[in-house]
Amino acid sequence: MKIWVDADACPVVIKEIIFRAAKRTSTHTMLVANQHIRVPPSPFIKSIQVASGFDVADDEIVARMSAGDLVITADIPLAAEVVEKGGHALNPRGELYTTENIKARLNMRDFMDTMRGSGIQTGGPKEMNQSERQAFANALDRMLAQQLKSD
């Protein structure tokens, strides 16, 4: 299993958790972004800079990932593509997207997008708190532990 990170909007604190986990478990991790992303020196952690543009990084991740890989993203359409391709998608707040919940998440996202398009102020996501960071770290650890058991 590889870890793919939709890195443009991924919070720094989440990247740091990912870096520590990748080093600890020797899991190959690739950060994909429209801009240069600094990564710590490690044979397991690399970054790819893609051209600017709508969904360019998302498309790169989907093209390169394999079934069973883990993608870290808050982008629900990207998560849907990952799940459809047989991958695992985890958002930075620790929620695992699955075949059972992704359609509902897409519907809610589309509904909120329609509301914003009609001029209704919906606000952005709330600031990430310590319990959400911990939930992410725990979910990531569970995913990596499952992978280590199956190897």
C-alpha positions as CSV (number, residue, x, y, z in Angstrom):
1,M,0.0,0.0,0.0
2,K,1.1,3.5,-0.8
3,I,-0.2,6.7,0.7
4,W,-1.2,9.5,-1.7
5,V,-1.8,13.0,-0.2
6,D,-3.9,15.6,-1.9
7,A,-1.4,18.1,-0.6
8,D,-2.6,21.5,-1.8
9,A,-5.1,21.9,1.0
10,C,-3.8,19.4,3.5
11,P,-3.1,21.1,6.8
12,V,0.5,21.2,7.9
13,V,-0.3,19.4,11.2
14,I,-1.8,16.5,9.2
15,K,1.2,16.3,6.9
16,E,3.5,16.1,9.9
17,I,1.4,13.1,11.2
18,I,1.6,11.4,7.8
19,F,5.4,12.0,7.7
20,R,6.0,10.4,11.1
21,A,3.7,7.4,10.2
22,A,5.4,6.9,6.9
23,K,8.9,6.9,8.4
24,R,7.8,4.6,11.3
25,T,6.1,2.0,9.1
26,S,8.4,2.4,6.0
27,T,5.3,3.2,3.9
28,H,5.9,4.9,0.5
29,T,4.1,8.2,0.6
30,M,3.6,10.7,-2.3
31,L,2.4,14.2,-1.9
32,V,0.7,15.7,-5.0
33,A,0.2,19.4,-5.4
34,N,0.1,22.3,-7.8
35,Q,2.9,24.0,-5.9
36,H,6.3,22.8,-4.5
37,I,5.8,20.9,-1.3
38,R,8.7,20.4,1.0
39,V,9.1,17.0,2.5
40,P,11.5,15.7,5.1
41,P,14.5,13.7,3.9
42,S,13.3,10.1,3.7
43,P,13.5,7.3,1.1
44,F,9.7,6.8,1.8
45,I,8.4,10.3,1.3
46,K,8.3,12.2,-2.1
47,S,6.4,14.9,-3.7
48,I,5.1,15.6,-7.2
49,Q,4.4,19.0,-8.5
50,V,1.7,19.1,-11.2
51,A,0.5,21.9,-13.4
52,S,-1.9,24.4,-12.1
53,G,-5.5,23.8,-13.0
54,F,-8.8,22.5,-11.8
55,D,-8.5,18.9,-10.5
56,V,-5.0,18.4,-12.1
57,A,-3.6,17.0,-8.8
58,D,-6.7,14.9,-8.2
59,D,-6.5,13.4,-11.7
60,E,-2.8,12.6,-11.1
61,I,-3.5,10.8,-7.9
62,V,-6.3,8.7,-9.5
63,A,-4.1,7.9,-12.5
64,R,-1.2,6.7,-10.3
65,M,-2.9,5.0,-7.4
66,S,-3.7,1.3,-7.2
67,A,-6.4,-0.6,-5.6
68,G,-5.6,-0.9,-1.9
69,D,-3.7,2.4,-1.7
70,L,-4.7,5.1,0.8
71,V,-5.5,8.6,-0.3
72,I,-5.6,11.5,2.2
73,T,-8.1,14.1,0.9
74,A,-10.9,16.4,2.0
75,D,-12.0,16.5,-1.6
76,I,-15.2,14.4,-1.8
77,P,-15.3,13.9,-5.6
78,L,-11.7,12.7,-5.4
79,A,-12.6,10.4,-2.5
80,A,-15.4,9.0,-4.6
81,E,-13.1,8.2,-7.5
82,V,-10.6,6.6,-5.1
83,V,-13.3,4.4,-3.5
84,E,-14.6,3.4,-7.0
85,K,-11.1,2.4,-8.0
86,G,-10.7,0.1,-5.0
87,G,-8.6,2.5,-2.8
88,H,-9.2,3.8,0.6
89,A,-9.9,7.5,1.2
90,L,-9.4,9.2,4.6
91,N,-10.1,12.8,5.2
92,P,-7.8,15.0,7.4
93,R,-10.4,14.9,10.3
94,G,-10.2,11.1,10.5
95,E,-13.3,10.1,8.5
96,L,-12.9,7.1,6.2
97,Y,-14.9,7.4,3.0
98,T,-16.4,4.0,2.0
99,T,-18.8,2.6,-0.6
100,E,-21.5,2.9,2.1
101,N,-21.1,6.6,2.9
102,I,-19.5,8.3,-0.2
103,K,-22.8,8.8,-2.1
104,A,-24.4,10.6,0.8
105,R,-21.3,12.8,1.2
106,L,-21.4,13.6,-2.6
107,N,-25.1,14.5,-2.4
108,M,-24.5,16.8,0.6
109,R,-21.5,18.4,-1.1
110,D,-23.6,19.0,-4.3
111,F,-26.5,20.4,-2.2
112,M,-24.2,22.8,-0.4
113,D,-22.6,23.9,-3.7
114,T,-26.0,24.6,-5.1
115,M,-26.8,26.7,-2.0
116,R,-23.6,28.7,-2.3
117,G,-24.3,29.2,-6.0
118,S,-27.7,30.7,-5.2
119,G,-26.0,33.3,-2.9
120,I,-26.6,31.6,0.5
121,Q,-23.6,32.0,2.8
122,T,-22.8,28.5,4.1
123,G,-19.4,29.3,5.7
124,G,-16.3,27.2,5.4
125,P,-15.2,24.2,7.4
126,K,-14.6,24.8,11.1
127,E,-11.0,25.0,12.3
128,M,-9.5,21.6,13.0
129,N,-9.3,20.8,16.7
130,Q,-7.1,18.5,18.7
131,S,-9.7,15.7,18.9
132,E,-10.0,15.7,15.0
133,R,-6.2,15.6,14.7
134,Q,-6.1,12.7,17.1
135,A,-9.0,11.0,15.2
136,F,-6.9,11.3,12.0
137,A,-3.8,9.9,13.6
138,N,-5.7,7.0,15.1
139,A,-7.4,6.2,11.7
140,L,-4.1,6.4,9.9
141,D,-2.5,4.1,12.4
142,R,-5.3,1.5,12.1
143,M,-5.0,1.6,8.3
144,L,-1.3,1.1,8.4
145,A,-1.5,-1.7,11.1
146,Q,-4.0,-3.6,9.0
147,Q,-1.7,-3.3,6.0
148,L,1.3,-4.5,8.0
149,K,-0.7,-7.6,9.2
150,S,-1.7,-8.5,5.7
151,D,1.9,-8.2,4.3
